[in-house]
Amino acid sequence: MATKEANATIYVGGFSADTTASSLHASFLPFGPILDLQLPSDPQDKARHRGFAFVTFSDPAAALDAVDNMHRNTLPGLSNRGRVLKVNKAKPQKGANLAGSNKPIWASEDWIAEHGTHGVGEAQMGAPIAEEANGGEDAVMQPEGR
């Protein structure tokens, strides 16, 4: 069974508010099997969509065929007459981490064990500040006036 791949997802924008998911599905089905079709709703009016969609094909080549054939083209129907589509490969969502986690790498115990917890100009744990400041020489800082 084919899996949902990011490189097989396309962005489709510029169609009318009357366009339905089934009409989009029918328009893009000739390019290959469709795994998913997302039609985001308008935050102000949940009954309406926002005028764009994401179509995920089972094959990245089918997605490229759809982009090549449908970009700057129109959908059938009176409500879409004169509306030119913008169709291109979908970009990953901003802030989405491909590794599946939104945690910073330095929050990992493995990273802390490897790199330590000291900042720039601070001593590493267990090393006296004077040693690092003098390039590792064993020097003891004496207060002034002695």
Phi and psi restraints in degrees (value plus and minus 20) as a CYANA .aco file:
   2 ALA   PHI     -94.3   -54.3
   2 ALA   PSI     125.6   165.6
   3 THR   PHI    -123.3   -83.3
   3 THR   PSI     140.4   180.4
   4 LYS   PHI     -95.8   -55.8
   4 LYS   PSI      95.2   135.2
   5 GLU   PHI    -132.6   -92.6
   5 GLU   PSI     123.5   163.5
   6 ALA   PHI     -85.0   -45.0
   6 ALA   PSI     -54.9   -14.9
   7 ASN   PHI     -99.3   -59.3
   7 ASN   PSI     -19.9    20.1
   8 ALA   PHI    -128.2   -88.2
   8 ALA   PSI      -8.4    31.6
   9 THR   PHI    -127.1   -87.1
   9 THR   PSI     114.8   154.8
  10 ILE   PHI    -140.2  -100.2
  10 ILE   PSI     136.2   176.2
  11 TYR   PHI    -119.7   -79.7
  11 TYR   PSI     114.9   154.9
  12 VAL   PHI    -147.7  -107.7
  12 VAL   PSI     101.3   141.3
  13 GLY   PHI    -157.0  -117.0
  13 GLY   PSI     140.7   180.7
  14 GLY   PHI      80.4   120.4
  14 GLY   PSI     -11.7    28.3
  15 PHE   PHI    -112.8   -72.8
  15 PHE   PSI     146.8   186.8
  16 SER   PHI     -95.6   -55.6
  16 SER   PSI     145.8   185.8
  17 ALA   PHI     -88.5   -48.5
  17 ALA   PSI     -39.4     0.6
  18 ASP   PHI    -102.5   -62.5
  18 ASP   PSI     -28.7    11.3
  19 THR   PHI     -90.2   -50.2
  19 THR   PSI     114.7   154.7
  20 THR   PHI    -126.5   -86.5
  20 THR   PSI     144.5   184.5
  21 ALA   PHI     -81.8   -41.8
  21 ALA   PSI     -57.1   -17.1
  22 SER   PHI     -88.7   -48.7
  22 SER   PSI     -55.2   -15.2
  23 SER   PHI     -91.4   -51.4
  23 SER   PSI     -55.6   -15.6
  24 LEU   PHI     -86.0   -46.0
  24 LEU   PSI     -62.7   -22.7
  25 HIS   PHI     -78.8   -38.8
  25 HIS   PSI     -65.5   -25.5
  26 ALA   PHI     -85.3   -45.3
  26 ALA   PSI     -53.9   -13.9
  27 SER   PHI     -93.6   -53.6
  27 SER   PSI     -50.6   -10.6
  28 PHE   PHI    -122.0   -82.0
  28 PHE   PSI     -30.5     9.5
  29 LEU   PHI     -80.3   -40.3
  29 LEU   PSI     -53.7   -13.7
  30 PRO   PHI     -80.0   -40.0
  30 PRO   PSI     -38.0     2.0
  31 PHE   PHI    -107.3   -67.3
  31 PHE   PSI     -34.8     5.2
  32 GLY   PHI     132.7   172.7
  32 GLY   PSI     149.0   189.0
  33 PRO   PHI     -80.9   -40.9
  33 PRO   PSI     115.7   155.7
  34 ILE   PHI    -122.0   -82.0
  34 ILE   PSI     105.7   145.7
  35 LEU   PHI    -106.1   -66.1
  35 LEU   PSI     -56.9   -16.9
  36 ASP   PHI    -173.8  -133.8
  36 ASP   PSI     126.3   166.3
  37 LEU   PHI    -156.8  -116.8
  37 LEU   PSI      96.3   136.3
  38 GLN   PHI    -129.4   -89.4
  38 GLN   PSI     108.7   148.7
  39 LEU   PHI    -142.3  -102.3
  39 LEU   PSI      66.7   106.7
  40 PRO   PHI     -78.6   -38.6
  40 PRO   PSI     118.1   158.1
  41 SER   PHI    -105.0   -65.0
  41 SER   PSI     136.0   176.0
  42 ASP   PHI     -91.1   -51.1
  42 ASP   PSI     109.5   149.5
  43 PRO   PHI     -82.9   -42.9
  43 PRO   PSI     -47.9    -7.9
  44 GLN   PHI     -99.1   -59.1
  44 GLN   PSI     -56.5   -16.5
  45 ASP   PHI    -156.5  -116.5
  45 ASP   PSI      78.5   118.5
  46 LYS   PHI     -82.4   -42.4
  46 LYS   PSI     -37.7     2.3
  47 ALA   PHI     -97.9   -57.9
  47 ALA   PSI     -36.6     3.4
  48 ARG   PHI    -129.3   -89.3
  48 ARG   PSI     133.6   173.6
  49 HIS   PHI    -115.9   -75.9
  49 HIS   PSI     152.2   192.2
  50 ARG   PHI    -111.0   -71.0
  50 ARG   PSI     -18.2    21.8
  51 GLY   PHI      70.1   110.1
  51 GLY   PSI      -6.6    33.4
  52 PHE   PHI    -165.2  -125.2
  52 PHE   PSI     144.7   184.7
  53 ALA   PHI    -168.5  -128.5
  53 ALA   PSI     142.7   182.7
  54 PHE   PHI    -140.1  -100.1
  54 PHE   PSI     106.0   146.0
  55 VAL   PHI    -136.4   -96.4
  55 VAL   PSI     104.5   144.5
  56 THR   PHI    -129.5   -89.5
  56 THR   PSI     102.4   142.4
  57 PHE   PHI    -115.5   -75.5
  57 PHE   PSI     141.0   181.0
  58 SER   PHI     -96.6   -56.6
  58 SER   PSI     -37.3     2.7
  59 ASP   PHI    -152.2  -112.2
  59 ASP   PSI     109.2   149.2
  60 PRO   PHI     -78.8   -38.8
  60 PRO   PSI     -50.6   -10.6
  61 ALA   PHI     -86.3   -46.3
  61 ALA   PSI     -55.9   -15.9
  62 ALA   PHI     -85.5   -45.5
  62 ALA   PSI     -57.8   -17.8
  63 ALA   PHI     -83.2   -43.2
  63 ALA   PSI     -63.4   -23.4
  64 LEU   PHI     -85.0   -45.0
  64 LEU   PSI     -57.8   -17.8
  65 ASP   PHI     -81.8   -41.8
  65 ASP   PSI     -61.3   -21.3
  66 ALA   PHI     -84.7   -44.7
  66 ALA   PSI     -61.3   -21.3
  67 VAL   PHI     -82.9   -42.9
  67 VAL   PSI     -67.8   -27.8
  68 ASP   PHI     -81.3   -41.3
  68 ASP   PSI     -55.5   -15.5
  69 ASN   PHI    -113.3   -73.3
  69 ASN   PSI     -47.8    -7.8
  70 MET   PHI    -123.5   -83.5
  70 MET   PSI     -37.1     2.9
  71 HIS   PHI     -84.1   -44.1
  71 HIS   PSI     111.0   151.0
  72 ARG   PHI      43.5    83.5
  72 ARG   PSI       9.6    49.6
  73 ASN   PHI    -134.9   -94.9
  73 ASN   PSI    -199.5  -159.5
  74 THR   PHI    -143.9  -103.9
  74 THR   PSI     137.3   177.3
  75 LEU   PHI    -109.3   -69.3
  75 LEU   PSI     134.3   174.3
  76 PRO   PHI     -90.6   -50.6
  76 PRO   PSI     135.0   175.0
  77 GLY   PHI      96.6   136.6
  77 GLY   PSI     132.5   172.5
  78 LEU   PHI     -85.3   -45.3
  78 LEU   PSI     -58.1   -18.1
  79 SER   PHI     -88.9   -48.9
  79 SER   PSI     -41.1    -1.1
  80 ASN   PHI    -121.0   -81.0
  80 ASN   PSI     -17.3    22.7
  81 ARG   PHI     -82.1   -42.1
  81 ARG   PSI     106.7   146.7
  82 GLY   PHI      64.7   104.7
  82 GLY   PSI     -23.8    16.2
  83 ARG   PHI    -114.8   -74.8
  83 ARG   PSI      98.5   138.5
  84 VAL   PHI    -112.5   -72.5
  84 VAL   PSI     107.9   147.9
  85 LEU   PHI     -98.0   -58.0
  85 LEU   PSI     127.9   167.9
  86 LYS   PHI    -131.4   -91.4
  86 LYS   PSI      97.0   137.0
  87 VAL   PHI    -148.5  -108.5
  87 VAL   PSI     102.6   142.6
  88 ASN   PHI    -171.8  -131.8
  88 ASN   PSI     153.2   193.2
  89 LYS   PHI     -84.9   -44.9
  89 LYS   PSI     116.9   156.9
  90 ALA   PHI     -91.6   -51.6
  90 ALA   PSI     122.6   162.6
  91 LYS   PHI    -116.8   -76.8
  91 LYS   PSI     130.8   170.8
  92 PRO   PHI     -80.9   -40.9
  92 PRO   PSI     128.3   168.3
  93 GLN   PHI     -82.9   -42.9
  93 GLN   PSI     118.2   158.2
  94 LYS   PHI     -79.9   -39.9
  94 LYS   PSI     116.6   156.6
  95 GLY   PHI      63.6   103.6
  95 GLY   PSI     -26.3    13.7
  96 ALA   PHI     -97.8   -57.8
  96 ALA   PSI     110.4   150.4
  97 ASN   PHI    -119.4   -79.4
  97 ASN   PSI     103.1   143.1
  98 LEU   PHI     -87.2   -47.2
  98 LEU   PSI     -40.9    -0.9
  99 ALA   PHI     -97.4   -57.4
  99 ALA   PSI     -30.3     9.7
 100 GLY   PHI      72.9   112.9
 100 GLY   PSI      -9.1    30.9
 101 SER   PHI    -160.4  -120.4
 101 SER   PSI     124.0   164.0
 102 ASN   PHI    -120.7   -80.7
 102 ASN   PSI      -9.2    30.8
 103 LYS   PHI     -98.1   -58.1
 103 LYS   PSI     119.6   159.6
 104 PRO   PHI     -88.3   -48.3
 104 PRO   PSI     133.0   173.0
 105 ILE   PHI     -84.2   -44.2
 105 ILE   PSI     -49.3    -9.3
 106 TRP   PHI     -95.8   -55.8
 106 TRP   PSI     -25.4    14.6
 107 ALA   PHI    -103.8   -63.8
 107 ALA   PSI     -28.0    12.0
 108 SER   PHI     -99.7   -59.7
 108 SER   PSI     115.8   155.8
 109 GLU   PHI     -80.9   -40.9
 109 GLU   PSI     -55.9   -15.9
 110 ASP   PHI     -84.3   -44.3
 110 ASP   PSI     -61.9   -21.9
 111 TRP   PHI     -85.7   -45.7
 111 TRP   PSI     -63.2   -23.2
 112 ILE   PHI     -83.7   -43.7
 112 ILE   PSI     -61.1   -21.1
 113 ALA   PHI     -84.0   -44.0
 113 ALA   PSI     -57.0   -17.0
 114 GLU   PHI     -98.0   -58.0
 114 GLU   PSI     -61.4   -21.4
 115 HIS   PHI    -125.9   -85.9
 115 HIS   PSI     -30.3     9.7
 116 GLY   PHI      59.6    99.6
 116 GLY   PSI    -198.1  -158.1
 117 THR   PHI    -135.8   -95.8
 117 THR   PSI     -13.6    26.4
 118 HIS   PHI     -99.2   -59.2
 118 HIS   PSI     130.3   170.3
 119 GLY   PHI    -115.9   -75.9
 119 GLY   PSI    -198.7  -158.7
 120 VAL   PHI     -84.6   -44.6
 120 VAL   PSI     109.7   149.7
 121 GLY   PHI      63.5   103.5
 121 GLY   PSI     -21.7    18.3
 122 GLU   PHI    -122.6   -82.6
 122 GLU   PSI     138.1   178.1
 123 ALA   PHI     -97.1   -57.1
 123 ALA   PSI     128.7   168.7
 124 GLN   PHI     -92.8   -52.8
 124 GLN   PSI     137.1   177.1
 125 MET   PHI     -79.4   -39.4
 125 MET   PSI     109.5   149.5
 126 GLY   PHI      68.2   108.2
 126 GLY   PSI     -28.0    12.0
 127 ALA   PHI    -127.0   -87.0
 127 ALA   PSI     107.7   147.7
 128 PRO   PHI     -82.5   -42.5
 128 PRO   PSI     126.8   166.8
 129 ILE   PHI     -81.4   -41.4
 129 ILE   PSI     -58.1   -18.1
 130 ALA   PHI     -83.0   -43.0
 130 ALA   PSI     -56.0   -16.0
 131 GLU   PHI     -84.3   -44.3
 131 GLU   PSI     -64.9   -24.9
 132 GLU   PHI     -88.8   -48.8
 132 GLU   PSI     -58.0   -18.0
 133 ALA   PHI     -87.6   -47.6
 133 ALA   PSI     -49.4    -9.4
 134 ASN   PHI    -123.1   -83.1
 134 ASN   PSI       5.1    45.1
 135 GLY   PHI      50.9    90.9
 135 GLY   PSI       3.6    43.6
 136 GLY   PHI      76.4   116.4
 136 GLY   PSI     -22.4    17.6
 137 GLU   PHI     -91.9   -51.9
 137 GLU   PSI     126.9   166.9
 138 ASP   PHI     -99.7   -59.7
 138 ASP   PSI      71.1   111.1
 139 ALA   PHI    -143.1  -103.1
 139 ALA   PSI     120.3   160.3
 140 VAL   PHI    -128.0   -88.0
 140 VAL   PSI     111.0   151.0
 141 MET   PHI     -99.1   -59.1
 141 MET   PSI     107.3   147.3
 142 GLN   PHI    -123.6   -83.6
 142 GLN   PSI     118.5   158.5
 143 PRO   PHI     -85.7   -45.7
 143 PRO   PSI     131.0   171.0
 144 GLU   PHI     -85.4   -45.4
 144 GLU   PSI     128.8   168.8
 145 GLY   PHI      71.9   111.9
 145 GLY   PSI     -11.6    28.4
